[in-house]
């Protein structure tokens, strides 16, 4: 019995296969291409988008207000919104 376990341990490295580098699907390849394009900035607009002082103040206020709500220890499954095509009351 002990020899059986030793034989299995000896064959373990032969059973392990390396993960092939690169994308595993065409969708993953396309996602990686978009991510690379985004990081490089090659597809960036030549027209800069400016934010008005009012828009900047509103965005900053929203960000500050988001910190007023405490993060719960856990989320209860019975609370929250519903999704799907169920009937609403």
Beta strands, then each sheet from edge to edge (+ up, - down):
end
